[in-house]
Amino acid sequence: MKMLRVLLADDHTIVRQGLRALIEGHRVAQVVGEAGDGREAVLLAEELEPDVVIMDIAMPELYGIEAARQIKERFPEVKVIILSMHLEDVYVYQALRLGVDGYISKGCTFAELQLALEAVKRGKIYLSPSVSQILVRELLDMGPPSQGSRIVEKLTPREREIIQLLAEGKGRTEIARILAISPKTVDRHRENLRAKLGIKREEEFLHFARLAGIVDF
């Protein structure tokens, strides 16, 4: 049977190295590449054509949820497993709504990651027990998705990218360089976001990004 081709996306080198050693040491899959941020993950998904992307959420420039969204939209055949310490409903809700194939905690054992890989290989969805509990609470109306989750879904992919970069404190020139657009286009997006979100002060971009789970600092 063909071995899965896996792309690892995490901003901590030691985490990627550890995952690679475990995956390849147990001959669970073949690691074809590593990405240190969400933007690189999207580019490598196109270049390397992996079967599965194992994706962290908290990454610079493009957070994992948005990177997963772009990968699923552009390459629907690629499976995405979220591997994160963030199990709050704001993250789980967004990830599952966009169609990720697995969501597991970084506190899990390697055996659980193996189960997740085996599940997505068979076309199934795998959720950690703690993630499943979040879904049960939501179904029982005990833990509805946050307002930030609902609002962020109404933003365009470009607006979500710019929200994160503004929240990280990047200026218009640096944002323009990262996104390969003009500074004037950055200004237009920022004004549109101000109008959509009712933002009056720059620091409110960071507040909204935290509320929506786009950044975690």
C-alpha positions in Angstrom: 0.0 0.0 0.0 1.3 3.5 -0.9 2.9 5.3 2.0 1.3 8.7 2.9 3.3 11.8 1.9 3.2 14.3 4.8 4.0 18.0 5.0 4.7 19.3 8.5 3.7 22.9 9.4 4.8 24.3 12.7 6.8 27.4 13.6 9.0 25.5 16.1 11.9 23.7 14.4 12.3 21.2 17.3 8.6 20.2 17.0 9.0 19.5 13.3 12.2 17.6 13.9 10.5 15.5 16.6 7.5 14.7 14.4 9.7 13.8 11.5 11.8 11.5 13.6 8.7 9.7 15.0 6.8 9.5 11.7 9.8 8.2 9.7 11.2 6.1 12.6 7.9 4.2 12.8 7.5 4.1 9.1 4.0 5.6 9.4 4.5 8.0 6.5 7.0 9.8 4.4 7.7 13.4 5.4 8.2 15.3 2.2 8.7 18.8 3.6 8.5 21.3 6.5 7.0 24.7 6.8 7.7 27.3 9.5 4.6 29.4 8.9 1.2 29.2 7.3 2.2 31.0 4.1 5.1 28.7 3.5 2.7 25.7 4.1 0.4 26.9 1.4 3.2 27.3 -1.1 4.7 23.9 -0.2 1.3 22.2 -0.5 1.3 23.3 -4.1 4.9 22.5 -4.8 5.2 19.1 -3.0 1.6 17.8 -3.5 1.4 16.0 -0.1 -1.4 13.6 0.9 -1.6 15.1 4.3 -0.6 18.4 6.0 -0.1 18.3 9.8 -0.7 21.9 10.8 -0.2 23.9 13.9 -2.5 26.9 14.5 -0.3 29.6 16.1 2.1 30.6 13.4 3.4 34.0 12.2 2.2 35.8 9.1 -0.6 33.3 8.3 -2.2 31.4 11.1 -2.9 27.7 10.7 -6.7 28.0 10.4 -6.4 30.4 7.4 -3.6 28.4 5.9 -5.8 25.2 6.2 -8.7 27.1 4.6 -6.5 28.1 1.6 -5.1 24.6 1.2 -8.6 23.0 1.3 -10.0 25.5 -1.2 -7.1 25.2 -3.7 -6.3 21.5 -3.2 -9.4 19.7 -1.9 -7.8 16.3 -2.2 -5.1 17.2 0.4 -6.0 16.1 3.9 -5.4 18.5 6.8 -4.9 17.5 10.4 -4.7 20.3 13.0 -2.2 19.5 15.7 -2.4 22.2 18.3 -2.4 23.1 22.0 -5.5 25.3 21.3 -8.7 23.4 22.0 -11.0 26.4 22.7 -14.2 26.4 20.7 -13.2 29.5 18.7 -10.4 27.4 17.0 -12.3 24.1 16.8 -15.4 25.7 15.3 -13.5 27.5 12.6 -11.4 24.5 11.7 -14.2 22.1 11.4 -16.4 24.5 9.5 -13.7 24.9 6.8 -13.4 21.1 6.4 -10.3 19.9 8.2 -9.9 16.1 8.3 -8.5 15.8 11.9 -8.1 17.9 15.0 -5.8 16.6 17.8 -4.2 18.0 20.8 -0.4 18.5 21.1 -0.8 16.8 24.5 -1.6 13.5 22.7 0.6 10.5 22.3 2.2 9.6 19.0 -0.1 6.6 18.9 -3.1 9.0 18.6 -1.4 10.8 15.7 -1.0 7.4 14.1 -4.7 6.8 14.5 -5.5 10.2 13.0 -3.3 9.5 9.9 -4.8 6.1 9.5 -8.3 7.6 9.7 -7.7 10.3 7.1 -6.1 7.8 4.8 -9.4 5.9 4.8 -11.3 9.1 4.2 -12.5 9.4 7.8 -12.4 12.4 10.1 -10.4 12.0 13.4 -11.0 14.1 16.5 -9.3 13.9 19.9 -11.7 13.1 22.7 -11.3 16.6 24.1 -12.3 18.1 20.7 -15.3 15.8 20.5 -16.4 17.1 23.9 -16.4 20.6 22.5 -18.7 19.5 19.7 -21.1 17.8 22.2 -21.3 20.9 24.3 -22.1 23.0 21.2 -24.8 20.5 20.2 -26.3 20.8 23.7 -26.3 24.5 23.4 -23.8 24.8 26.2 -20.9 26.3 24.3 -22.0 28.1 21.2 -19.3 29.5 18.8 -18.1 32.9 19.8 -19.1 36.1 18.1 -15.5 36.4 16.8 -15.8 33.1 15.0 -19.0 34.2 13.3 -17.5 37.6 12.2 -14.3 36.2 10.9 -16.1 33.8 8.5 -17.6 36.9 6.8 -14.2 38.4 6.0 -12.4 37.6 2.7 -9.2 35.5 2.8 -7.2 38.6 2.0 -8.9 40.5 4.9 -8.1 37.7 7.3 -4.5 37.8 6.2 -4.3 41.6 6.7 -6.0 41.4 10.1 -3.3 39.0 11.3 -0.4 41.1 9.9 -1.8 44.3 11.4 -2.3 42.5 14.8 1.4 41.4 14.6 2.3 45.1 14.3 3.5 45.1 10.7 3.4 48.4 8.8 1.7 49.0 5.4 5.0 48.7 3.5 5.9 45.4 5.1 2.4 44.0 4.6 2.5 45.1 1.0 5.8 43.2 0.5 4.6 40.0 2.2 1.4 39.9 0.2 2.9 41.2 -3.0 0.4 44.1 -3.3 0.8 47.9 -3.3 0.7 50.0 -0.1 -2.3 51.7 -1.4 -4.1 48.4 -1.7 -3.2 47.7 1.9 -4.7 51.0 2.9 -7.9 50.2 1.1 -8.2 46.9 2.8 -7.5 48.4 6.2 -10.3 51.0 5.7 -12.7 48.3 4.5 -11.9 46.4 7.7 -12.4 49.4 9.8 -15.9 49.9 8.3 -16.8 46.2 8.6 -15.6 45.7 12.1 -16.3 49.2 13.5 -12.7 49.7 14.3 -11.6 53.2 15.2 -8.1 52.7 16.8 -5.2 50.6 15.5 -4.9 48.6 18.7 -8.5 47.3 18.1 -7.2 45.2 15.2 -5.2 43.2 17.8 -8.2 42.9 20.1 -10.4 41.5 17.3 -7.6 39.1 16.1 -7.4 37.7 19.7 -11.2 37.4 19.9 -11.4 35.6 16.6 -8.6 33.3 17.4 -6.3 34.6 14.6 -3.5 35.4 17.0 -2.9 34.1 20.6 -0.6 36.7 22.1 
